[in-house]
């Protein structure tokens, strides 16, 4: 039994709706719910049509670029991006480049840790009436500046040692 293209489209839409309404249904089961025959439910092309018709639409992300309203805090951050390591082959020159990349990353993490501990120590020892920052807030500021996440507990321990 051959179906016209219009009839096939309506049945595929019905099967896709059944599949989105009942996500536990398999594709062949959703096809049979839409009154396809058992033989037609085994066709790969029909199954693919139902899969694509019942797939969720891709997510669209819209960025509001209005400078009048800001959701960020009043802190002004200078963003320092992570150094992008070069892609390397595993040869002797590649091993040397890997070591150079590791040194750059280590220095970047070291600078982030130094900034975090000094900021936490200075904000922790503020007098009454001045703004204090918790280790969590300091970690967020450093992540914004360096792109490196510093452990809150490590900050507390390192500042307590000094």
N, C-alpha and C positions, 0 to 999 in steps of 0.2 A: 504494500500500500504506500504510494507516494503522496506526500503532502505538499500543498502549495507553500511558497515562501512566507506568505502572510499568516497562514495557519500555523506554520512552524514557529514564527516569531511570537505569536500569542501564547503558544504552549510553552515556549522557552521562558517567556516572562512569568507565566503562572508557576513554572517549576522554580524559577529564581526566587519568586516571592515566597513559595513554600519553604525554600531552603533558608531564606533570611528570617522567616517567622519561626522556624524550628531548626536551630543550628545543629542539632544532633543528627539530623537526617543526612544520609550520604547522598551523593549526587544522583546515583541511579534510583534511589528511593524517592527523591524529590521529583525526578523525571516521571516515575510511575504515578506519583500523586497527581501530576498534571495531565493524567490520562494518555500518556504515551503507551505504546505496547511494550511488552517485555523485550522484544527484539530491538525496538527503537531505543530503549533505555541502555542498551549495550553499545550503541554507536559512539565512537570517540568524539566525532564532530559535534554531536548533540550534547554530550557531556561537557565539552569545552565551552560551548555556547552558554550553558547554564552556569558554569563556573565563573565565566567572565561577567555574565549579567548579574550574578549574586555577589560579586566581589565588592567590598566597600570602596567608595571613592577615595582617591588619594587625599591626604591631609594637606590643607593649604594654610600656610602661616603668614599672617599679615603683621607687618611691623608699623606701628604708628610712630612716625618720625616728627612729632610735634615737639618743639623745644620748649613750649610754654609750660607743659606739665611733665614732671619727672617723677618716676616711681623710685628712683634711687635715693639714698640718704643724702644728707647735705655734705658728706665728705667728698672732697675732690680727689680722685684717684688718677694716678698716671699709670697707664697699663704698660707693663713690660712683658712682651710676648716670650714664650719659650723658644729657645734656640732650636731651629729645625735641623735635625741631624741629616747628613747626606746619606743617600742610599749607597751601600757598598757591597762589593763582591767579597767572598771569603778567600782572599789571597793575602799575601804578606802586606801589601799596600793597603788592602781592605782592613786588615787587623789593626794597622797603624791608624787608619781613619776612625775605626771604631773606638780605639783608645782616646783619640782626640775628641770625639763626640761625647764620650763618657766624662772626660775632664770638664768640658763645657757644661754639661748637665749638672755635674757635681758642684761646680762653681755657682751655677744659677740657683740650685737648691740651697747651697750654703748662704748665699746672699739673702734668699727669702727667709731662711731660718734666723739669720742675724737680725733682719728687719723685724721679724715677729717677736723675738725675745726682747729686743730693745723697746719696741712699741708697748709690749705687754708690761714690762717693768716700769716704764714711765707712766703708763695709764693706771697701773695698779697702785702706785705710790702717790696718787693725787690727793690733795687736801679736800676737806669738806667743802662742798659747793662747786668743785670742779668736776668735769665729766670723767667718769671712770669707764673702762671697757673690760668686759670679761674676756676670757681666753677664746671663747667661741666667736665673739665679735672681732677680735684681733685676727683670728684665723681667716675669717671672711674677708677682711681688708687685705690681708697678704695674698689670699687667693685672687682677689681682684687685681692687685698690683703685679703679681709674678706668675699667676696661673699655677701655683704650687700649693697643695693643701697640706697645712701643718697640723699635726695632731694637737688637740687642745690639752691633753694630759701632759704631753711632752713639754709644751710651753710652761705649764704650771710647775713641772718638776725642775726644768732648767732655770727658771727665775727664782725658785725657792732655794736652789743650790748656791746661787751667787750672793 
